[in-house]
């Protein structure tokens, strides 16, 4: 086999891994775990990674999306730097801000819905999310509307 054939196979394997096992792929690169301050579904993991959030901000700018506050990939939730003090870090276009406990809990209420959607739809969740994003955009995406409703319900209770 030629080098090009091996490269094509390698890219296909990586793409399949990201598509069907996104949470396991992200856990390879992001290691700072912390116990979430709210109940999460069994198997869900919360990770802190300012660098990953910077990357997602850059990636989102390409697609015209707003800078993400958190990202859920399968059963893994990635959030920016967390601080009880809530002192914001100087931000840039793609900067990552520190978040206080109230903002973190509100964010996790939103991201927890995505974990529940992942449980509901299984391995097809990621594909459904991508096609929904292409079809509806971020703000009108049915998965995001459901998650935003939970976040707003949390906000009005607290």
C-alpha positions in Angstrom: 0.0 0.0 0.0 1.1 3.5 -0.7 1.6 6.3 1.9 -1.5 8.0 0.6 -3.6 4.9 1.2 -2.3 4.5 4.8 -3.0 8.2 5.4 -6.5 7.9 4.1 -7.1 4.8 6.3 -5.7 6.7 9.3 -7.9 9.7 8.7 -10.9 7.5 8.3 -10.2 5.7 11.6 -9.7 9.0 13.4 -12.9 10.4 11.9 -14.9 7.3 12.9 -13.5 7.4 16.4 -14.5 11.1 16.8 -17.9 10.5 15.2 -18.9 7.4 17.2 -16.8 7.7 20.4 -16.3 11.5 20.9 -16.3 11.3 24.7 -13.5 8.7 24.8 -11.4 10.7 22.3 -11.7 13.9 24.3 -10.8 12.1 27.5 -7.5 11.2 25.9 -6.5 14.9 25.6 -8.3 16.5 28.6 -7.4 15.1 32.0 -8.4 17.6 34.7 -11.5 16.1 36.3 -13.5 17.6 39.1 -16.7 16.4 40.9 -19.7 18.3 39.6 -21.6 20.4 42.1 -24.9 19.1 40.7 -26.2 15.5 40.2 -25.2 14.1 36.8 -26.4 10.9 35.0 -24.4 7.8 35.8 -21.2 7.7 33.7 -21.1 11.4 33.0 -17.7 13.1 33.6 -17.0 16.8 33.9 -13.5 18.0 32.8 -11.9 21.5 33.0 -9.9 22.6 30.0 -9.3 26.2 29.1 -7.2 25.1 26.1 -10.0 22.9 24.7 -12.5 25.7 25.1 -10.2 28.1 23.3 -10.0 25.6 20.4 -13.8 25.2 20.4 -14.1 29.0 20.3 -11.8 29.2 17.3 -13.7 26.3 15.6 -17.0 27.9 16.4 -15.9 31.2 14.8 -15.3 29.4 11.6 -18.9 28.1 11.6 -20.3 31.4 12.7 -21.4 30.1 16.1 -21.1 32.0 19.4 -18.2 31.1 21.7 -19.2 28.1 23.7 -19.4 28.2 27.5 -19.3 24.4 27.7 -19.1 21.4 25.4 -20.7 18.0 25.8 -19.2 15.2 23.8 -21.1 12.0 24.6 -21.0 11.5 28.4 -18.2 14.0 28.8 -18.7 17.7 29.6 -15.9 20.1 29.2 -16.0 23.5 30.9 -13.6 26.4 31.1 -11.5 27.2 34.1 -13.6 27.1 37.3 -13.1 29.4 40.3 -15.2 30.0 43.3 -14.0 33.6 43.4 -15.4 34.2 39.9 -12.7 36.7 39.0 -12.8 37.0 35.2 -9.6 36.3 33.3 -8.8 38.9 30.6 -10.7 37.8 27.6 -9.9 38.0 23.9 -11.9 37.0 20.8 -11.2 33.4 21.6 -10.4 33.8 25.3 -11.6 31.6 28.1 -13.1 33.1 31.1 -13.2 31.8 34.6 -16.6 31.0 35.9 -18.0 31.1 39.4 -20.1 28.4 41.1 -23.5 29.8 40.1 -22.5 30.1 36.5 -21.0 26.6 36.6 -24.2 25.1 38.0 -26.3 26.9 35.5 -24.0 25.7 32.7 -24.0 22.2 34.0 -27.9 22.2 34.0 -27.7 23.0 30.3 -25.0 20.5 29.5 -26.6 17.8 31.6 -29.6 17.9 29.1 -27.1 17.1 26.3 -25.8 14.1 28.3 -29.5 12.9 28.7 -30.0 13.4 25.0 -26.9 11.3 24.4 -28.3 8.5 26.6 -31.7 8.8 24.8 -30.3 8.6 21.2 -27.2 6.5 21.9 -24.4 6.5 19.3 -26.6 8.4 16.8 -26.7 11.5 19.0 -23.6 13.1 17.6 -24.8 12.6 14.0 -28.3 14.0 14.9 -26.6 17.0 16.5 -24.5 17.8 13.5 -27.4 17.4 11.0 -29.6 19.5 13.3 -26.9 22.2 13.5 -26.6 22.2 9.7 -30.4 22.4 9.3 -31.4 24.8 12.1 -28.2 26.5 13.2 -27.4 26.8 16.9 -30.1 28.9 18.4 -33.0 27.0 16.7 -31.5 23.6 17.1 -34.1 21.3 18.9 -31.4 19.9 21.2 -30.3 23.4 22.2 -33.8 24.6 22.7 -34.4 21.7 25.2 -31.1 22.5 27.0 -31.8 26.2 27.1 -35.2 25.6 28.6 -33.6 23.6 31.5 -31.0 26.3 32.0 -33.7 29.0 32.2 -35.8 26.8 34.5 -32.8 26.5 36.8 -32.2 30.3 36.6 -35.8 31.1 37.6 -35.7 28.7 40.6 -32.5 30.0 42.0 
